[in-house]
Amino acid sequence: MIEYVKTILQKVSFSKYLFERELRKGLRLISPSDIQEFKDWCYLMFGKIHQVILNRYFEPAL
């Protein structure tokens, strides 16, 4: 499932709205054991263009 979510995010990365929507949906599909690997991949691939969105979903609330 993680590879499917990665593929979708790559296809919609041009749009902040679509990226955030698909990231939210993807996080529900990925097993808890794969979340750290997925987080690392997301920051590597999209950290420069979607860092604010990634921080919203991956950084713990203070």
PDB file of N, CA, C and O in Angstrom, chain B, residues numbered from 101:
ATOM      1  N   MET B 101       0.828  -1.194   0.000  1.00  0.00           N
ATOM      2  CA  MET B 101       0.000   0.000   0.000  1.00  0.00           C
ATOM      3  C   MET B 101       0.871   1.256   0.000  1.00  0.00           C
ATOM      4  O   MET B 101       0.506   2.271  -0.595  1.00  0.00           O
ATOM      5  N   ILE B 102       2.015   1.185   0.664  1.00  0.00           N
ATOM      6  CA  ILE B 102       2.878   2.366   0.760  1.00  0.00           C
ATOM      7  C   ILE B 102       3.362   2.790  -0.634  1.00  0.00           C
ATOM      8  O   ILE B 102       3.470   3.985  -0.909  1.00  0.00           O
ATOM      9  N   GLU B 103       3.648   1.844  -1.494  1.00  0.00           N
ATOM     10  CA  GLU B 103       4.115   2.188  -2.845  1.00  0.00           C
ATOM     11  C   GLU B 103       3.005   2.866  -3.647  1.00  0.00           C
ATOM     12  O   GLU B 103       3.267   3.772  -4.437  1.00  0.00           O
ATOM     13  N   TYR B 104       1.785   2.428  -3.443  1.00  0.00           N
ATOM     14  CA  TYR B 104       0.646   3.051  -4.112  1.00  0.00           C
ATOM     15  C   TYR B 104       0.512   4.515  -3.687  1.00  0.00           C
ATOM     16  O   TYR B 104       0.334   5.395  -4.529  1.00  0.00           O
ATOM     17  N   VAL B 105       0.597   4.770  -2.394  1.00  0.00           N
ATOM     18  CA  VAL B 105       0.468   6.133  -1.872  1.00  0.00           C
ATOM     19  C   VAL B 105       1.615   7.004  -2.392  1.00  0.00           C
ATOM     20  O   VAL B 105       1.398   8.165  -2.742  1.00  0.00           O
ATOM     21  N   LYS B 106       2.809   6.465  -2.444  1.00  0.00           N
ATOM     22  CA  LYS B 106       3.952   7.214  -2.972  1.00  0.00           C
ATOM     23  C   LYS B 106       3.715   7.619  -4.431  1.00  0.00           C
ATOM     24  O   LYS B 106       4.003   8.748  -4.827  1.00  0.00           O
ATOM     25  N   THR B 107       3.194   6.692  -5.212  1.00  0.00           N
ATOM     26  CA  THR B 107       2.919   6.959  -6.626  1.00  0.00           C
ATOM     27  C   THR B 107       1.899   8.084  -6.769  1.00  0.00           C
ATOM     28  O   THR B 107       2.081   8.994  -7.577  1.00  0.00           O
ATOM     29  N   ILE B 108       0.844   8.019  -5.995  1.00  0.00           N
ATOM     30  CA  ILE B 108      -0.195   9.050  -6.055  1.00  0.00           C
ATOM     31  C   ILE B 108       0.382  10.414  -5.681  1.00  0.00           C
ATOM     32  O   ILE B 108       0.116  11.405  -6.361  1.00  0.00           O
ATOM     33  N   LEU B 109       1.168  10.473  -4.606  1.00  0.00           N
ATOM     34  CA  LEU B 109       1.731  11.756  -4.174  1.00  0.00           C
ATOM     35  C   LEU B 109       2.648  12.353  -5.235  1.00  0.00           C
ATOM     36  O   LEU B 109       2.662  13.568  -5.430  1.00  0.00           O
ATOM     37  N   GLN B 110       3.401  11.521  -5.910  1.00  0.00           N
ATOM     38  CA  GLN B 110       4.265  12.032  -6.967  1.00  0.00           C
ATOM     39  C   GLN B 110       3.450  12.627  -8.110  1.00  0.00           C
ATOM     40  O   GLN B 110       3.861  13.608  -8.730  1.00  0.00           O
ATOM     41  N   LYS B 111       2.298  12.031  -8.385  1.00  0.00           N
ATOM     42  CA  LYS B 111       1.468  12.510  -9.491  1.00  0.00           C
ATOM     43  C   LYS B 111       0.736  13.807  -9.165  1.00  0.00           C
ATOM     44  O   LYS B 111       0.424  14.584 -10.068  1.00  0.00           O
ATOM     45  N   VAL B 112       0.460  14.048  -7.891  1.00  0.00           N
ATOM     46  CA  VAL B 112      -0.311  15.245  -7.527  1.00  0.00           C
ATOM     47  C   VAL B 112       0.546  16.321  -6.858  1.00  0.00           C
ATOM     48  O   VAL B 112       0.008  17.309  -6.357  1.00  0.00           O
ATOM     49  N   SER B 113       1.840  16.150  -6.843  1.00  0.00           N
ATOM     50  CA  SER B 113       2.711  17.081  -6.118  1.00  0.00           C
ATOM     51  C   SER B 113       2.701  18.491  -6.711  1.00  0.00           C
ATOM     52  O   SER B 113       3.164  19.427  -6.058  1.00  0.00           O
ATOM     53  N   PHE B 114       2.190  18.666  -7.918  1.00  0.00           N
ATOM     54  CA  PHE B 114       2.128  19.994  -8.531  1.00  0.00           C
ATOM     55  C   PHE B 114       1.113  20.904  -7.841  1.00  0.00           C
ATOM     56  O   PHE B 114       1.185  22.126  -7.976  1.00  0.00           O
ATOM     57  N   SER B 115       0.173  20.321  -7.108  1.00  0.00           N
ATOM     58  CA  SER B 115      -0.898  21.093  -6.474  1.00  0.00           C
ATOM     59  C   SER B 115      -0.864  20.908  -4.960  1.00  0.00           C
ATOM     60  O   SER B 115      -0.939  19.785  -4.462  1.00  0.00           O
ATOM     61  N   LYS B 116      -0.752  22.015  -4.236  1.00  0.00           N
ATOM     62  CA  LYS B 116      -0.738  21.926  -2.770  1.00  0.00           C
ATOM     63  C   LYS B 116      -2.033  21.323  -2.248  1.00  0.00           C
ATOM     64  O   LYS B 116      -2.013  20.519  -1.316  1.00  0.00           O
ATOM     65  N   TYR B 117      -3.157  21.704  -2.841  1.00  0.00           N
ATOM     66  CA  TYR B 117      -4.451  21.198  -2.398  1.00  0.00           C
ATOM     67  C   TYR B 117      -4.552  19.681  -2.595  1.00  0.00           C
ATOM     68  O   TYR B 117      -4.913  18.953  -1.671  1.00  0.00           O
ATOM     69  N   LEU B 118      -4.232  19.214  -3.800  1.00  0.00           N
ATOM     70  CA  LEU B 118      -4.304  17.779  -4.075  1.00  0.00           C
ATOM     71  C   LEU B 118      -3.286  17.005  -3.254  1.00  0.00           C
ATOM     72  O   LEU B 118      -3.577  15.915  -2.761  1.00  0.00           O
ATOM     73  N   PHE B 119      -2.094  17.568  -3.107  1.00  0.00           N
ATOM     74  CA  PHE B 119      -1.061  16.894  -2.332  1.00  0.00           C
ATOM     75  C   PHE B 119      -1.518  16.677  -0.892  1.00  0.00           C
ATOM     76  O   PHE B 119      -1.376  15.581  -0.349  1.00  0.00           O
ATOM     77  N   GLU B 120      -2.065  17.716  -0.280  1.00  0.00           N
ATOM     78  CA  GLU B 120      -2.509  17.594   1.101  1.00  0.00           C
ATOM     79  C   GLU B 120      -3.658  16.592   1.223  1.00  0.00           C
ATOM     80  O   GLU B 120      -3.682  15.776   2.144  1.00  0.00           O
ATOM     81  N   ARG B 121      -4.590  16.660   0.307  1.00  0.00           N
ATOM     82  CA  ARG B 121      -5.732  15.738   0.352  1.00  0.00           C
ATOM     83  C   ARG B 121      -5.279  14.288   0.214  1.00  0.00           C
ATOM     84  O   ARG B 121      -5.746  13.419   0.951  1.00  0.00           O
ATOM     85  N   GLU B 122      -4.378  14.024  -0.720  1.00  0.00           N
ATOM     86  CA  GLU B 122      -3.904  12.650  -0.931  1.00  0.00           C
ATOM     87  C   GLU B 122      -2.984  12.193   0.198  1.00  0.00           C
ATOM     88  O   GLU B 122      -2.970  11.009   0.534  1.00  0.00           O
ATOM     89  N   LEU B 123      -2.223  13.099   0.784  1.00  0.00           N
ATOM     90  CA  LEU B 123      -1.396  12.747   1.928  1.00  0.00           C
ATOM     91  C   LEU B 123      -2.284  12.316   3.098  1.00  0.00           C
ATOM     92  O   LEU B 123      -2.008  11.311   3.754  1.00  0.00           O
ATOM     93  N   ARG B 124      -3.331  13.065   3.351  1.00  0.00           N
ATOM     94  CA  ARG B 124      -4.262  12.739   4.432  1.00  0.00           C
ATOM     95  C   ARG B 124      -4.890  11.359   4.200  1.00  0.00           C
ATOM     96  O   ARG B 124      -4.961  10.541   5.118  1.00  0.00           O
ATOM     97  N   LYS B 125      -5.339  11.110   2.981  1.00  0.00           N
ATOM     98  CA  LYS B 125      -5.936   9.816   2.660  1.00  0.00           C
ATOM     99  C   LYS B 125      -4.894   8.701   2.763  1.00  0.00           C
ATOM    100  O   LYS B 125      -5.179   7.617   3.270  1.00  0.00           O
ATOM    101  N   GLY B 126      -3.697   8.981   2.280  1.00  0.00           N
ATOM    102  CA  GLY B 126      -2.639   7.973   2.301  1.00  0.00           C
ATOM    103  C   GLY B 126      -2.229   7.570   3.701  1.00  0.00           C
ATOM    104  O   GLY B 126      -1.936   6.400   3.952  1.00  0.00           O
ATOM    105  N   LEU B 127      -2.204   8.522   4.610  1.00  0.00           N
ATOM    106  CA  LEU B 127      -1.822   8.210   5.986  1.00  0.00           C
ATOM    107  C   LEU B 127      -2.811   7.252   6.639  1.00  0.00           C
ATOM    108  O   LEU B 127      -2.438   6.506   7.544  1.00  0.00           O
ATOM    109  N   ARG B 128      -4.041   7.260   6.205  1.00  0.00           N
ATOM    110  CA  ARG B 128      -5.029   6.314   6.733  1.00  0.00           C
ATOM    111  C   ARG B 128      -4.808   4.906   6.185  1.00  0.00           C
ATOM    112  O   ARG B 128      -5.199   3.927   6.820  1.00  0.00           O
ATOM    113  N   LEU B 129      -4.189   4.797   5.016  1.00  0.00           N
ATOM    114  CA  LEU B 129      -3.993   3.507   4.367  1.00  0.00           C
ATOM    115  C   LEU B 129      -2.710   2.800   4.795  1.00  0.00           C
ATOM    116  O   LEU B 129      -2.617   1.574   4.728  1.00  0.00           O
ATOM    117  N   ILE B 130      -1.732   3.572   5.231  1.00  0.00           N
ATOM    118  CA  ILE B 130      -0.415   3.014   5.556  1.00  0.00           C
ATOM    119  C   ILE B 130      -0.436   2.441   6.968  1.00  0.00           C
ATOM    120  O   ILE B 130      -0.987   3.044   7.889  1.00  0.00           O
ATOM    121  N   SER B 131       0.169   1.277   7.121  1.00  0.00           N
ATOM    122  CA  SER B 131       0.214   0.653   8.441  1.00  0.00           C
ATOM    123  C   SER B 131       1.119   1.459   9.376  1.00  0.00           C
ATOM    124  O   SER B 131       2.081   2.084   8.928  1.00  0.00           O
ATOM    125  N   PRO B 132       0.811   1.443  10.664  1.00  0.00           N
ATOM    126  CA  PRO B 132       1.616   2.209  11.630  1.00  0.00           C
ATOM    127  C   PRO B 132       3.110   1.861  11.595  1.00  0.00           C
ATOM    128  O   PRO B 132       3.950   2.717  11.874  1.00  0.00           O
ATOM    129  N   SER B 133       3.437   0.634  11.261  1.00  0.00           N
ATOM    130  CA  SER B 133       4.850   0.241  11.222  1.00  0.00           C
ATOM    131  C   SER B 133       5.596   0.872  10.048  1.00  0.00           C
ATOM    132  O   SER B 133       6.826   0.938  10.061  1.00  0.00           O
ATOM    133  N   ASP B 134       4.871   1.333   9.042  1.00  0.00           N
ATOM    134  CA  ASP B 134       5.504   1.943   7.868  1.00  0.00           C
ATOM    135  C   ASP B 134       5.521   3.469   7.902  1.00  0.00           C
ATOM    136  O   ASP B 134       6.079   4.096   7.001  1.00  0.00           O
ATOM    137  N   ILE B 135       4.930   4.066   8.907  1.00  0.00           N
ATOM    138  CA  ILE B 135       4.799   5.525   8.947  1.00  0.00           C
ATOM    139  C   ILE B 135       6.152   6.228   8.962  1.00  0.00           C
ATOM    140  O   ILE B 135       6.326   7.220   8.254  1.00  0.00           O
ATOM    141  N   GLN B 136       7.104   5.753   9.739  1.00  0.00           N
ATOM    142  CA  GLN B 136       8.411   6.425   9.818  1.00  0.00           C
ATOM    143  C   GLN B 136       9.126   6.393   8.466  1.00  0.00           C
ATOM    144  O   GLN B 136       9.694   7.397   8.037  1.00  0.00           O
ATOM    145  N   GLU B 137       9.096   5.257   7.810  1.00  0.00           N
ATOM    146  CA  GLU B 137       9.707   5.149   6.477  1.00  0.00           C
ATOM    147  C   GLU B 137       9.017   6.102   5.495  1.00  0.00           C
ATOM    148  O   GLU B 137       9.678   6.760   4.691  1.00  0.00           O
ATOM    149  N   PHE B 138       7.697   6.167   5.568  1.00  0.00           N
ATOM    150  CA  PHE B 138       6.930   7.043   4.693  1.00  0.00           C
ATOM    151  C   PHE B 138       7.240   8.512   4.978  1.00  0.00           C
ATOM    152  O   PHE B 138       7.390   9.310   4.052  1.00  0.00           O
ATOM    153  N   LYS B 139       7.334   8.864   6.254  1.00  0.00           N
ATOM    154  CA  LYS B 139       7.663  10.237   6.645  1.00  0.00           C
ATOM    155  C   LYS B 139       9.021  10.638   6.078  1.00  0.00           C
ATOM    156  O   LYS B 139       9.159  11.712   5.491  1.00  0.00           O
ATOM    157  N   ASP B 140      10.014   9.785   6.250  1.00  0.00           N
ATOM    158  CA  ASP B 140      11.358  10.076   5.744  1.00  0.00           C
ATOM    159  C   ASP B 140      11.336  10.271   4.231  1.00  0.00           C
ATOM    160  O   ASP B 140      11.968  11.190   3.712  1.00  0.00           O
ATOM    161  N   TRP B 141      10.615   9.415   3.532  1.00  0.00           N
ATOM    162  CA  TRP B 141      10.514   9.515   2.080  1.00  0.00           C
ATOM    163  C   TRP B 141       9.834  10.821   1.668  1.00  0.00           C
ATOM    164  O   TRP B 141      10.285  11.493   0.740  1.00  0.00           O
ATOM    165  N   CYS B 142       8.758  11.176   2.351  1.00  0.00           N
ATOM    166  CA  CYS B 142       8.029  12.408   2.032  1.00  0.00           C
ATOM    167  C   CYS B 142       8.916  13.640   2.181  1.00  0.00           C
ATOM    168  O   CYS B 142       8.926  14.510   1.309  1.00  0.00           O
ATOM    169  N   TYR B 143       9.659  13.715   3.282  1.00  0.00           N
ATOM    170  CA  TYR B 143      10.531  14.875   3.482  1.00  0.00           C
ATOM    171  C   TYR B 143      11.654  14.901   2.455  1.00  0.00           C
ATOM    172  O   TYR B 143      12.064  15.973   2.010  1.00  0.00           O
ATOM    173  N   LEU B 144      12.149  13.742   2.080  1.00  0.00           N
ATOM    174  CA  LEU B 144      13.206  13.678   1.069  1.00  0.00           C
ATOM    175  C   LEU B 144      12.688  14.135  -0.294  1.00  0.00           C
ATOM    176  O   LEU B 144      13.354  14.900  -0.991  1.00  0.00           O
ATOM    177  N   MET B 145      11.516  13.669  -0.665  1.00  0.00           N
ATOM    178  CA  MET B 145      10.965  13.952  -1.989  1.00  0.00           C
ATOM    179  C   MET B 145      10.301  15.325  -2.096  1.00  0.00           C
ATOM    180  O   MET B 145      10.432  16.000  -3.117  1.00  0.00           O
ATOM    181  N   PHE B 146       9.588  15.738  -1.045  1.00  0.00           N
ATOM    182  CA  PHE B 146       8.738  16.920  -1.144  1.00  0.00           C
ATOM    183  C   PHE B 146       9.032  17.990  -0.100  1.00  0.00           C
ATOM    184  O   PHE B 146       8.306  18.981  -0.014  1.00  0.00           O
ATOM    185  N   GLY B 147      10.073  17.809   0.686  1.00  0.00           N
ATOM    186  CA  GLY B 147      10.370  18.732   1.774  1.00  0.00           C
ATOM    187  C   GLY B 147      10.587  20.167   1.337  1.00  0.00           C
ATOM    188  O   GLY B 147      10.260  21.096   2.076  1.00  0.00           O
ATOM    189  N   LYS B 148      11.130  20.361   0.154  1.00  0.00           N
ATOM    190  CA  LYS B 148      11.404  21.721  -0.317  1.00  0.00           C
ATOM    191  C   LYS B 148      10.156  22.447  -0.788  1.00  0.00           C
ATOM    192  O   LYS B 148      10.065  23.668  -0.658  1.00  0.00           O
ATOM    193  N   ILE B 149       9.198  21.719  -1.330  1.00  0.00           N
ATOM    194  CA  ILE B 149       8.024  22.399  -1.883  1.00  0.00           C
ATOM    195  C   ILE B 149       6.780  22.294  -1.006  1.00  0.00           C
ATOM    196  O   ILE B 149       5.889  23.140  -1.096  1.00  0.00           O
ATOM    197  N   HIS B 150       6.708  21.273  -0.165  1.00  0.00           N
ATOM    198  CA  HIS B 150       5.509  21.068   0.655  1.00  0.00           C
ATOM    199  C   HIS B 150       5.843  20.912   2.145  1.00  0.00           C
ATOM    200  O   HIS B 150       5.145  20.192   2.858  1.00  0.00           O
ATOM    201  N   GLN B 151       6.871  21.559   2.607  1.00  0.00           N
ATOM    202  CA  GLN B 151       7.305  21.385   3.989  1.00  0.00           C
ATOM    203  C   GLN B 151       6.222  21.781   4.997  1.00  0.00           C
ATOM    204  O   GLN B 151       6.057  21.105   6.012  1.00  0.00           O
ATOM    205  N   VAL B 152       5.504  22.834   4.742  1.00  0.00           N
ATOM    206  CA  VAL B 152       4.463  23.287   5.664  1.00  0.00           C
ATOM    207  C   VAL B 152       3.386  22.210   5.816  1.00  0.00           C
ATOM    208  O   VAL B 152       2.937  21.921   6.924  1.00  0.00           O
ATOM    209  N   ILE B 153       2.986  21.633   4.707  1.00  0.00           N
ATOM    210  CA  ILE B 153       1.973  20.575   4.747  1.00  0.00           C
ATOM    211  C   ILE B 153       2.510  19.353   5.476  1.00  0.00           C
ATOM    212  O   ILE B 153       1.817  18.780   6.317  1.00  0.00           O
ATOM    213  N   LEU B 154       3.728  18.952   5.165  1.00  0.00           N
ATOM    214  CA  LEU B 154       4.317  17.785   5.822  1.00  0.00           C
ATOM    215  C   LEU B 154       4.439  18.002   7.322  1.00  0.00           C
ATOM    216  O   LEU B 154       4.158  17.099   8.109  1.00  0.00           O
ATOM    217  N   ASN B 155       4.855  19.191   7.714  1.00  0.00           N
ATOM    218  CA  ASN B 155       4.971  19.487   9.149  1.00  0.00           C
ATOM    219  C   ASN B 155       3.617  19.381   9.845  1.00  0.00           C
ATOM    220  O   ASN B 155       3.530  18.928  10.986  1.00  0.00           O
ATOM    221  N   ARG B 156       2.576  19.797   9.159  1.00  0.00           N
ATOM    222  CA  ARG B 156       1.235  19.755   9.726  1.00  0.00           C
ATOM    223  C   ARG B 156       0.809  18.321  10.055  1.00  0.00           C
ATOM    224  O   ARG B 156       0.108  18.094  11.041  1.00  0.00           O
ATOM    225  N   TYR B 157       1.225  17.366   9.243  1.00  0.00           N
ATOM    226  CA  TYR B 157       0.789  15.980   9.434  1.00  0.00           C
ATOM    227  C   TYR B 157       1.789  15.102  10.170  1.00  0.00           C
ATOM    228  O   TYR B 157       1.404  14.075  10.727  1.00  0.00           O
ATOM    229  N   PHE B 158       3.065  15.481  10.186  1.00  0.00           N
ATOM    230  CA  PHE B 158       4.069  14.621  10.796  1.00  0.00           C
ATOM    231  C   PHE B 158       4.669  15.137  12.097  1.00  0.00           C
ATOM    232  O   PHE B 158       5.156  14.341  12.900  1.00  0.00           O
ATOM    233  N   GLU B 159       4.648  16.428  12.323  1.00  0.00           N
ATOM    234  CA  GLU B 159       5.257  16.951  13.537  1.00  0.00           C
ATOM    235  C   GLU B 159       4.252  16.888  14.693  1.00  0.00           C
ATOM    236  O   GLU B 159       3.085  17.238  14.511  1.00  0.00           O
ATOM    237  N   PRO B 160       4.679  16.458  15.849  1.00  0.00           N
ATOM    238  CA  PRO B 160       3.755  16.385  16.991  1.00  0.00           C
ATOM    239  C   PRO B 160       3.346  17.780  17.474  1.00  0.00           C
ATOM    240  O   PRO B 160       4.125  18.730  17.400  1.00  0.00           O
ATOM    241  N   ALA B 161       2.158  17.880  17.950  1.00  0.00           N
ATOM    242  CA  ALA B 161       1.678  19.147  18.511  1.00  0.00           C
ATOM    243  C   ALA B 161       2.379  19.427  19.820  1.00  0.00           C
ATOM    244  O   ALA B 161       2.607  18.517  20.617  1.00  0.00           O
ATOM    245  N   LEU B 162       2.719  20.675  20.042  1.00  0.00           N
ATOM    246  CA  LEU B 162       3.422  21.036  21.276  1.00  0.00           C
ATOM    247  C   LEU B 162       2.449  21.353  22.378  1.00  0.00           C
ATOM    248  O   LEU B 162       2.861  21.678  23.491  1.00  0.00           O
TER     249      LEU B 162
END
